[in-house]
Amino acid sequence: MAKISVFKMAPGKNDLPFDPYVQLSLSHISEDSTGRILLSPRLASDMEIDESVDHLIEQLQKARKKAKDGI
């Protein structure tokens, strides 16, 4: 299953100055045999679909908070 992460970019030692920023990324992905990036395992019921989508929404909400705390 996909995992969403936040990373912050800020000037380091000997870097030209720039405004710090954050980006969201997929830190863990799965691919199928055709190279499609999968955001969930196989879903075969309404309940599985709801749980998977709820989990992705929860990850995005946490990433939103972390990103806002980082800037």
C-alpha positions as a Markdown table, in Angstrom:
| # | Residue | x | y | z |
|---|---|---|---|---|
| 1 | Met | 0.0 | 0.0 | 0.0 |
| 2 | Ala | 1.2 | 3.5 | -0.7 |
| 3 | Lys | 2.6 | 5.7 | 2.1 |
| 4 | Ile | 2.6 | 9.5 | 2.0 |
| 5 | Ser | 5.5 | 11.5 | 3.5 |
| 6 | Val | 6.4 | 15.1 | 3.9 |
| 7 | Phe | 9.8 | 16.5 | 3.4 |
| 8 | Lys | 11.1 | 20.0 | 4.0 |
| 9 | Met | 13.7 | 21.8 | 1.8 |
| 10 | Ala | 15.6 | 24.6 | 3.3 |
| 11 | Pro | 19.0 | 26.2 | 2.5 |
| 12 | Gly | 21.9 | 24.4 | 3.9 |
| 13 | Lys | 25.4 | 25.5 | 4.6 |
| 14 | Asn | 27.0 | 27.2 | 1.6 |
| 15 | Asp | 23.7 | 27.2 | -0.3 |
| 16 | Leu | 22.3 | 30.3 | -1.8 |
| 17 | Pro | 19.4 | 31.6 | 0.3 |
| 18 | Phe | 15.8 | 30.6 | -0.6 |
| 19 | Asp | 12.5 | 30.3 | 1.1 |
| 20 | Pro | 12.0 | 26.9 | 2.8 |
| 21 | Tyr | 9.3 | 24.8 | 1.4 |
| 22 | Val | 7.7 | 21.4 | 1.9 |
| 23 | Gln | 6.7 | 18.7 | -0.6 |
| 24 | Leu | 4.4 | 15.6 | -0.3 |
| 25 | Ser | 5.7 | 12.4 | -1.7 |
| 26 | Leu | 4.8 | 8.7 | -2.0 |
| 27 | Ser | 7.5 | 7.2 | 0.1 |
| 28 | His | 6.4 | 3.6 | -0.4 |
| 29 | Ile | 4.7 | 2.4 | -3.6 |
| 30 | Ser | 3.7 | -0.9 | -5.2 |
| 31 | Glu | 3.5 | -1.5 | -8.9 |
| 32 | Asp | 1.6 | -4.0 | -10.9 |
| 33 | Ser | 3.0 | -5.9 | -13.9 |
| 34 | Thr | 2.3 | -3.1 | -16.3 |
| 35 | Gly | 4.1 | -0.5 | -14.1 |
| 36 | Arg | 1.0 | 1.2 | -12.7 |
| 37 | Ile | 1.5 | 2.7 | -9.2 |
| 38 | Leu | -0.9 | 1.1 | -6.9 |
| 39 | Leu | -2.4 | 3.0 | -4.0 |
| 40 | Ser | -4.2 | 0.0 | -2.4 |
| 41 | Pro | -4.2 | -3.7 | -2.3 |
| 42 | Arg | -6.9 | -5.6 | -4.2 |
| 43 | Leu | -10.3 | -4.4 | -3.1 |
| 44 | Ala | -13.2 | -6.7 | -3.5 |
| 45 | Ser | -16.0 | -5.3 | -1.4 |
| 46 | Asp | -17.6 | -1.9 | -0.5 |
| 47 | Met | -16.1 | -2.2 | 3.0 |
| 48 | Glu | -12.6 | -2.8 | 1.7 |
| 49 | Ile | -12.9 | 0.2 | -0.7 |
| 50 | Asp | -14.1 | 2.4 | 2.2 |
| 51 | Glu | -11.3 | 1.3 | 4.5 |
| 52 | Ser | -8.6 | 1.8 | 1.9 |
| 53 | Val | -9.9 | 5.3 | 0.9 |
| 54 | Asp | -10.3 | 6.3 | 4.5 |
| 55 | His | -6.7 | 5.2 | 5.2 |
| 56 | Leu | -5.5 | 7.3 | 2.3 |
| 57 | Ile | -7.5 | 10.3 | 3.5 |
| 58 | Glu | -6.1 | 9.8 | 7.0 |
| 59 | Gln | -2.6 | 9.8 | 5.6 |
| 60 | Leu | -3.2 | 13.0 | 3.6 |
| 61 | Gln | -4.7 | 14.7 | 6.7 |
| 62 | Lys | -1.6 | 13.8 | 8.7 |
| 63 | Ala | 0.7 | 15.0 | 5.9 |
| 64 | Arg | -1.3 | 18.3 | 5.7 |
| 65 | Lys | -0.7 | 18.9 | 9.4 |
| 66 | Lys | 3.0 | 18.0 | 9.2 |
| 67 | Ala | 3.5 | 20.1 | 6.1 |
| 68 | Lys | 1.8 | 23.1 | 7.8 |
| 69 | Asp | 3.9 | 22.6 | 10.9 |
| 70 | Gly | 7.1 | 22.5 | 8.7 |
| 71 | Ile | 6.6 | 25.9 | 7.0 |
